[in-house]
Amino acid sequence: MMSKEQQMVEYMVQDLVEILTETRGIEYDDAMRILYASEVYEKLTDIETGLYRESPGYVYGLLQDELNFGHIVQAEI
């Protein structure tokens, strides 16, 4: 059985993949590949960061930064 935190991570992943497909006009599989290969995903799945508690919009902003600049821009993470 999944912990509450793991479940929240799963919901966030679903939201992020959906946002990626809509904003970038890409297929679901491609969006999943992009997300799973990202530093954001690594931080999201590390429960210690608490990133899973943020809003999907905030986390997507971090992902956009990573995709545009090659790294997460926000210094606090």
ZANU-750323 format. One record per atom (N, C-alpha, C, CB): residue number from 1; residue in three letters; atom name; x, y, z. Coordinates in Angstrom, 2 decimals. Glycine has a CB too. Example, Ala and Ser with C-alpha at 12.3 -4.5 7.8 and 13.67 -1.06 7.14 Angstrom:
2
[1 "ALA" "N" [13.19 -5.69 7.80]];
[1 "ALA" "CA" [12.30 -4.50 7.80]];
[1 "ALA" "C" [13.20 -3.30 7.80]];
[1 "ALA" "CB" [11.31 -4.47 9.05]];
[2 "SER" "N" [12.85 -2.25 7.08]];
[2 "SER" "CA" [13.67 -1.06 7.14]];
[2 "SER" "C" [12.90 0.03 7.87]];
[2 "SER" "CB" [14.08 -0.60 5.72]];
//
This chain:
77
[1 "MET" "N" [0.83 -1.19 0.00]];
[1 "MET" "CA" [0.00 0.00 0.00]];
[1 "MET" "C" [0.87 1.25 0.00]];
[1 "MET" "CB" [-0.94 0.00 1.21]];
[2 "MET" "N" [0.42 2.24 -0.75]];
[2 "MET" "CA" [1.16 3.50 -0.88]];
[2 "MET" "C" [0.95 4.39 0.34]];
[2 "MET" "CB" [0.73 4.24 -2.15]];
[3 "SER" "N" [2.02 5.10 0.71]];
[3 "SER" "CA" [1.88 6.08 1.78]];
[3 "SER" "C" [1.13 7.30 1.22]];
[3 "SER" "CB" [3.28 6.50 2.36]];
[4 "LYS" "N" [0.68 8.14 2.11]];
[4 "LYS" "CA" [-0.03 9.36 1.71]];
[4 "LYS" "C" [0.88 10.22 0.82]];
[4 "LYS" "CB" [-0.50 10.17 2.96]];
[5 "GLU" "N" [2.14 10.30 1.21]];
[5 "GLU" "CA" [3.10 11.10 0.44]];
[5 "GLU" "C" [3.29 10.54 -0.97]];
[5 "GLU" "CB" [4.46 11.15 1.17]];
[6 "GLN" "N" [3.44 9.22 -1.06]];
[6 "GLN" "CA" [3.61 8.58 -2.38]];
[6 "GLN" "C" [2.37 8.81 -3.25]];
[6 "GLN" "CB" [3.86 7.06 -2.21]];
[7 "GLN" "N" [1.21 8.77 -2.63]];
[7 "GLN" "CA" [-0.03 9.00 -3.36]];
[7 "GLN" "C" [-0.07 10.44 -3.88]];
[7 "GLN" "CB" [-1.24 8.71 -2.46]];
[8 "MET" "N" [0.36 11.38 -3.04]];
[8 "MET" "CA" [0.38 12.78 -3.46]];
[8 "MET" "C" [1.36 12.99 -4.61]];
[8 "MET" "CB" [0.76 13.68 -2.27]];
[9 "VAL" "N" [2.50 12.28 -4.56]];
[9 "VAL" "CA" [3.47 12.34 -5.66]];
[9 "VAL" "C" [2.81 11.83 -6.95]];
[9 "VAL" "CB" [4.75 11.52 -5.33]];
[10 "GLU" "N" [2.10 10.71 -6.86]];
[10 "GLU" "CA" [1.43 10.14 -8.03]];
[10 "GLU" "C" [0.42 11.11 -8.64]];
[10 "GLU" "CB" [0.73 8.84 -7.65]];
[11 "TYR" "N" [-0.37 11.76 -7.80]];
[11 "TYR" "CA" [-1.34 12.75 -8.29]];
[11 "TYR" "C" [-0.62 13.91 -8.97]];
[11 "TYR" "CB" [-2.21 13.28 -7.13]];
[12 "MET" "N" [0.48 14.35 -8.37]];
[12 "MET" "CA" [1.25 15.45 -8.94]];
[12 "MET" "C" [1.80 15.06 -10.31]];
[12 "MET" "CB" [2.41 15.86 -8.00]];
[13 "VAL" "N" [2.32 13.83 -10.42]];
[13 "VAL" "CA" [2.85 13.35 -11.69]];
[13 "VAL" "C" [1.75 13.38 -12.76]];
[13 "VAL" "CB" [3.43 11.90 -11.54]];
[14 "GLN" "N" [0.57 12.89 -12.41]];
[14 "GLN" "CA" [-0.56 12.90 -13.35]];
[14 "GLN" "C" [-0.88 14.32 -13.79]];
[14 "GLN" "CB" [-1.81 12.25 -12.72]];
[15 "ASP" "N" [-0.92 15.25 -12.83]];
[15 "ASP" "CA" [-1.22 16.65 -13.15]];
[15 "ASP" "C" [-0.16 17.25 -14.07]];
[15 "ASP" "CB" [-1.33 17.48 -11.86]];
[16 "LEU" "N" [1.11 17.00 -13.75]];
[16 "LEU" "CA" [2.20 17.56 -14.54]];
[16 "LEU" "C" [2.21 17.02 -15.96]];
[16 "LEU" "CB" [3.54 17.27 -13.87]];
[17 "VAL" "N" [1.95 15.73 -16.11]];
[17 "VAL" "CA" [1.92 15.13 -17.45]];
[17 "VAL" "C" [0.77 15.75 -18.25]];
[17 "VAL" "CB" [1.75 13.58 -17.36]];
[18 "GLU" "N" [-0.35 15.93 -17.60]];
[18 "GLU" "CA" [-1.50 16.56 -18.27]];
[18 "GLU" "C" [-1.18 17.99 -18.70]];
[18 "GLU" "CB" [-2.73 16.55 -17.33]];
[19 "ILE" "N" [-0.57 18.76 -17.80]];
[19 "ILE" "CA" [-0.20 20.14 -18.13]];
[19 "ILE" "C" [0.80 20.16 -19.29]];
[19 "ILE" "CB" [0.40 20.86 -16.89]];
[20 "LEU" "N" [1.79 19.27 -19.25]];
[20 "LEU" "CA" [2.78 19.19 -20.32]];
[20 "LEU" "C" [2.12 18.90 -21.68]];
[20 "LEU" "CB" [3.82 18.10 -20.01]];
[21 "THR" "N" [1.21 17.94 -21.71]];
[21 "THR" "CA" [0.56 17.59 -22.98]];
[21 "THR" "C" [-0.24 18.78 -23.51]];
[21 "THR" "CB" [-0.36 16.36 -22.80]];
[22 "GLU" "N" [-0.91 19.50 -22.62]];
[22 "GLU" "CA" [-1.74 20.63 -23.04]];
[22 "GLU" "C" [-0.91 21.84 -23.47]];
[22 "GLU" "CB" [-2.68 21.03 -21.91]];
[23 "THR" "N" [0.09 22.19 -22.69]];
[23 "THR" "CA" [0.85 23.42 -22.97]];
[23 "THR" "C" [1.85 23.24 -24.10]];
[23 "THR" "CB" [1.57 23.87 -21.73]];
[24 "ARG" "N" [2.38 22.04 -24.25]];
[24 "ARG" "CA" [3.39 21.82 -25.29]];
[24 "ARG" "C" [2.86 21.08 -26.50]];
[24 "ARG" "CB" [4.55 21.05 -24.71]];
[25 "GLY" "N" [1.61 20.65 -26.42]];
[25 "GLY" "CA" [1.00 19.96 -27.55]];
[25 "GLY" "C" [1.70 18.66 -27.91]];
[25 "GLY" "CB" [0.98 20.87 -28.74]];
[26 "ILE" "N" [2.10 17.91 -26.88]];
[26 "ILE" "CA" [2.82 16.66 -27.13]];
[26 "ILE" "C" [1.99 15.47 -26.65]];
[26 "ILE" "CB" [4.20 16.67 -26.42]];
[27 "GLU" "N" [2.41 14.30 -27.06]];
[27 "GLU" "CA" [1.72 13.07 -26.67]];
[27 "GLU" "C" [1.99 12.75 -25.20]];
[27 "GLU" "CB" [2.15 11.90 -27.57]];
[28 "TYR" "N" [1.06 12.01 -24.61]];
[28 "TYR" "CA" [1.14 11.61 -23.20]];
[28 "TYR" "C" [2.45 10.88 -22.90]];
[28 "TYR" "CB" [-0.06 10.71 -22.85]];
[29 "ASP" "N" [2.82 9.94 -23.78]];
[29 "ASP" "CA" [4.05 9.16 -23.58]];
[29 "ASP" "C" [5.28 10.05 -23.57]];
[29 "ASP" "CB" [4.19 8.09 -24.67]];
[30 "ASP" "N" [5.30 11.04 -24.48]];
[30 "ASP" "CA" [6.43 11.96 -24.54]];
[30 "ASP" "C" [6.50 12.82 -23.28]];
[30 "ASP" "CB" [6.33 12.87 -25.79]];
[31 "ALA" "N" [5.34 13.27 -22.82]];
[31 "ALA" "CA" [5.28 14.07 -21.60]];
[31 "ALA" "C" [5.80 13.27 -20.41]];
[31 "ALA" "CB" [3.83 14.55 -21.34]];
[32 "MET" "N" [5.43 12.00 -20.34]];
[32 "MET" "CA" [5.91 11.15 -19.25]];
[32 "MET" "C" [7.43 10.98 -19.32]];
[32 "MET" "CB" [5.23 9.77 -19.29]];
[33 "ARG" "N" [7.95 10.77 -20.52]];
[33 "ARG" "CA" [9.41 10.62 -20.68]];
[33 "ARG" "C" [10.14 11.88 -20.23]];
[33 "ARG" "CB" [9.75 10.31 -22.16]];
[34 "ILE" "N" [9.62 13.04 -20.63]];
[34 "ILE" "CA" [10.24 14.31 -20.25]];
[34 "ILE" "C" [10.24 14.46 -18.73]];
[34 "ILE" "CB" [9.50 15.51 -20.90]];
[35 "LEU" "N" [9.09 14.21 -18.12]];
[35 "LEU" "CA" [8.97 14.37 -16.67]];
[35 "LEU" "C" [9.88 13.40 -15.92]];
[35 "LEU" "CB" [7.52 14.18 -16.23]];
[36 "TYR" "N" [9.84 12.12 -16.29]];
[36 "TYR" "CA" [10.62 11.11 -15.57]];
[36 "TYR" "C" [12.12 11.33 -15.69]];
[36 "TYR" "CB" [10.27 9.74 -16.06]];
[37 "ALA" "N" [12.55 12.00 -16.77]];
[37 "ALA" "CA" [13.98 12.25 -16.97]];
[37 "ALA" "C" [14.44 13.54 -16.30]];
[37 "ALA" "CB" [14.29 12.29 -18.46]];
[38 "SER" "N" [13.51 14.27 -15.68]];
[38 "SER" "CA" [13.84 15.60 -15.16]];
[38 "SER" "C" [14.37 15.58 -13.73]];
[38 "SER" "CB" [12.61 16.47 -15.21]];
[39 "GLU" "N" [15.08 16.65 -13.42]];
[39 "GLU" "CA" [15.55 16.88 -12.05]];
[39 "GLU" "C" [14.35 17.15 -11.14]];
[39 "GLU" "CB" [16.56 18.06 -12.00]];
[40 "VAL" "N" [13.33 17.80 -11.69]];
[40 "VAL" "CA" [12.12 18.09 -10.92]];
[40 "VAL" "C" [11.49 16.78 -10.42]];
[40 "VAL" "CB" [11.10 18.89 -11.78]];
[41 "TYR" "N" [11.43 15.78 -11.29]];
[41 "TYR" "CA" [10.86 14.49 -10.89]];
[41 "TYR" "C" [11.68 13.87 -9.76]];
[41 "TYR" "CB" [10.79 13.52 -12.10]];
[42 "GLU" "N" [13.00 13.99 -9.89]];
[42 "GLU" "CA" [13.90 13.46 -8.86]];
[42 "GLU" "C" [13.60 14.13 -7.51]];
[42 "GLU" "CB" [15.39 13.70 -9.25]];
[43 "LYS" "N" [13.43 15.46 -7.53]];
[43 "LYS" "CA" [13.14 16.20 -6.30]];
[43 "LYS" "C" [11.73 15.89 -5.79]];
[43 "LYS" "CB" [13.30 17.71 -6.54]];
[44 "LEU" "N" [10.80 15.73 -6.73]];
[44 "LEU" "CA" [9.41 15.45 -6.37]];
[44 "LEU" "C" [9.29 14.11 -5.65]];
[44 "LEU" "CB" [8.53 15.45 -7.62]];
[45 "THR" "N" [10.02 13.12 -6.10]];
[45 "THR" "CA" [9.94 11.79 -5.50]];
[45 "THR" "C" [10.78 11.65 -4.23]];
[45 "THR" "CB" [10.37 10.75 -6.51]];
[46 "ASP" "N" [11.61 12.65 -3.95]];
[46 "ASP" "CA" [12.36 12.69 -2.70]];
[46 "ASP" "C" [11.45 13.38 -1.67]];
[46 "ASP" "CB" [13.75 13.46 -2.86]];
[47 "ILE" "N" [10.81 12.58 -0.84]];
[47 "ILE" "CA" [9.83 13.08 0.12]];
[47 "ILE" "C" [10.42 14.17 1.02]];
[47 "ILE" "CB" [9.29 11.93 0.98]];
[48 "GLU" "N" [11.72 14.10 1.26]];
[48 "GLU" "CA" [12.40 15.07 2.13]];
[48 "GLU" "C" [12.28 16.51 1.62]];
[48 "GLU" "CB" [13.87 14.70 2.26]];
[49 "THR" "N" [12.18 16.70 0.30]];
[49 "THR" "CA" [12.11 18.06 -0.26]];
[49 "THR" "C" [10.76 18.71 0.03]];
[49 "THR" "CB" [12.36 18.04 -1.77]];
[50 "GLY" "N" [9.71 17.90 0.22]];
[50 "GLY" "CA" [8.38 18.44 0.45]];
[50 "GLY" "C" [7.75 19.01 -0.81]];
[50 "GLY" "CB" [8.44 19.49 1.51]];
[51 "LEU" "N" [8.39 18.83 -1.95]];
[51 "LEU" "CA" [7.90 19.40 -3.20]];
[51 "LEU" "C" [6.52 18.87 -3.57]];
[51 "LEU" "CB" [8.89 19.12 -4.33]];
[52 "TYR" "N" [6.23 17.65 -3.17]];
[52 "TYR" "CA" [4.93 17.03 -3.47]];
[52 "TYR" "C" [3.77 17.79 -2.83]];
[52 "TYR" "CB" [4.92 15.58 -2.99]];
[53 "ARG" "N" [4.07 18.64 -1.82]];
[53 "ARG" "CA" [3.02 19.41 -1.14]];
[53 "ARG" "C" [2.69 20.72 -1.86]];
[53 "ARG" "CB" [3.44 19.71 0.28]];
[54 "GLU" "N" [3.51 21.10 -2.82]];
[54 "GLU" "CA" [3.29 22.35 -3.56]];
[54 "GLU" "C" [2.17 22.17 -4.58]];
[54 "GLU" "CB" [4.59 22.81 -4.27]];
[55 "SER" "N" [1.75 23.27 -5.17]];
[55 "SER" "CA" [0.70 23.19 -6.19]];
[55 "SER" "C" [1.28 22.69 -7.51]];
[55 "SER" "CB" [0.02 24.58 -6.39]];
[56 "PRO" "N" [0.46 22.03 -8.33]];
[56 "PRO" "CA" [0.95 21.59 -9.64]];
[56 "PRO" "C" [1.48 22.75 -10.48]];
[56 "PRO" "CB" [-0.18 20.87 -10.39]];
[57 "GLY" "N" [0.84 23.92 -10.35]];
[57 "GLY" "CA" [1.31 25.09 -11.11]];
[57 "GLY" "C" [2.71 25.50 -10.72]];
[57 "GLY" "CB" [0.37 26.24 -10.90]];
[58 "TYR" "N" [2.99 25.49 -9.43]];
[58 "TYR" "CA" [4.32 25.84 -8.94]];
[58 "TYR" "C" [5.37 24.84 -9.43]];
[58 "TYR" "CB" [4.33 25.90 -7.40]];
[59 "VAL" "N" [5.06 23.56 -9.29]];
[59 "VAL" "CA" [6.01 22.51 -9.70]];
[59 "VAL" "C" [6.20 22.55 -11.21]];
[59 "VAL" "CB" [5.51 21.11 -9.25]];
[60 "TYR" "N" [5.13 22.83 -11.96]];
[60 "TYR" "CA" [5.26 22.94 -13.41]];
[60 "TYR" "C" [6.17 24.11 -13.77]];
[60 "TYR" "CB" [3.88 23.11 -14.08]];
[61 "GLY" "N" [6.09 25.19 -13.01]];
[61 "GLY" "CA" [6.99 26.33 -13.23]];
[61 "GLY" "C" [8.45 25.92 -13.08]];
[61 "GLY" "CB" [6.67 27.47 -12.26]];
[62 "LEU" "N" [8.73 25.10 -12.08]];
[62 "LEU" "CA" [10.09 24.59 -11.89]];
[62 "LEU" "C" [10.50 23.73 -13.09]];
[62 "LEU" "CB" [10.19 23.76 -10.58]];
[63 "LEU" "N" [9.57 22.90 -13.55]];
[63 "LEU" "CA" [9.84 22.03 -14.69]];
[63 "LEU" "C" [10.11 22.86 -15.94]];
[63 "LEU" "CB" [8.66 21.06 -14.94]];
[64 "GLN" "N" [9.31 23.91 -16.14]];
[64 "GLN" "CA" [9.52 24.80 -17.29]];
[64 "GLN" "C" [10.92 25.42 -17.23]];
[64 "GLN" "CB" [8.45 25.91 -17.33]];
[65 "ASP" "N" [11.32 25.89 -16.05]];
[65 "ASP" "CA" [12.66 26.45 -15.89]];
[65 "ASP" "C" [13.71 25.43 -16.28]];
[65 "ASP" "CB" [12.89 26.92 -14.44]];
[66 "GLU" "N" [13.54 24.22 -15.80]];
[66 "GLU" "CA" [14.52 23.18 -16.11]];
[66 "GLU" "C" [14.57 22.91 -17.61]];
[66 "GLU" "CB" [14.18 21.89 -15.36]];
[67 "LEU" "N" [13.42 22.82 -18.25]];
[67 "LEU" "CA" [13.38 22.54 -19.68]];
[67 "LEU" "C" [13.93 23.71 -20.49]];
[67 "LEU" "CB" [11.94 22.24 -20.12]];
[68 "ASN" "N" [13.70 24.93 -20.04]];
[68 "ASN" "CA" [14.16 26.11 -20.78]];
[68 "ASN" "C" [15.62 26.45 -20.52]];
[68 "ASN" "CB" [13.30 27.29 -20.43]];
[69 "PHE" "N" [16.07 26.26 -19.29]];
[69 "PHE" "CA" [17.42 26.69 -18.90]];
[69 "PHE" "C" [18.37 25.55 -18.57]];
[69 "PHE" "CB" [17.33 27.61 -17.73]];
[70 "GLY" "N" [17.86 24.32 -18.54]];
[70 "GLY" "CA" [18.72 23.18 -18.26]];
[70 "GLY" "C" [18.89 22.87 -16.79]];
[70 "GLY" "CB" [20.05 23.39 -18.87]];
[71 "HIS" "N" [18.26 23.69 -15.94]];
[71 "HIS" "CA" [18.33 23.44 -14.49]];
[71 "HIS" "C" [17.18 24.17 -13.81]];
[71 "HIS" "CB" [19.71 23.92 -13.90]];
[72 "ILE" "N" [16.94 23.82 -12.57]];
[72 "ILE" "CA" [15.90 24.48 -11.78]];
[72 "ILE" "C" [16.44 25.84 -11.35]];
[72 "ILE" "CB" [15.47 23.62 -10.54]];
[73 "VAL" "N" [15.68 26.89 -11.60]];
[73 "VAL" "CA" [16.16 28.24 -11.32]];
[73 "VAL" "C" [15.95 28.66 -9.86]];
[73 "VAL" "CB" [15.48 29.22 -12.23]];
[74 "GLN" "N" [14.82 28.28 -9.26]];
[74 "GLN" "CA" [14.54 28.67 -7.88]];
[74 "GLN" "C" [15.63 28.18 -6.93]];
[74 "GLN" "CB" [13.17 28.13 -7.43]];
[75 "ALA" "N" [16.18 29.08 -6.17]];
[75 "ALA" "CA" [17.33 28.76 -5.32]];
[75 "ALA" "C" [16.96 27.96 -4.07]];
[75 "ALA" "CB" [18.01 30.03 -4.90]];
[76 "GLU" "N" [15.73 28.06 -3.63]];
[76 "GLU" "CA" [15.39 27.44 -2.33]];
[76 "GLU" "C" [15.26 25.92 -2.37]];
[76 "GLU" "CB" [14.11 28.02 -1.83]];
[77 "ILE" "N" [15.33 25.32 -3.55]];
[77 "ILE" "CA" [15.17 23.87 -3.62]];
[77 "ILE" "C" [16.52 23.21 -3.78]];
[77 "ILE" "CB" [14.24 23.47 -4.77]];
//
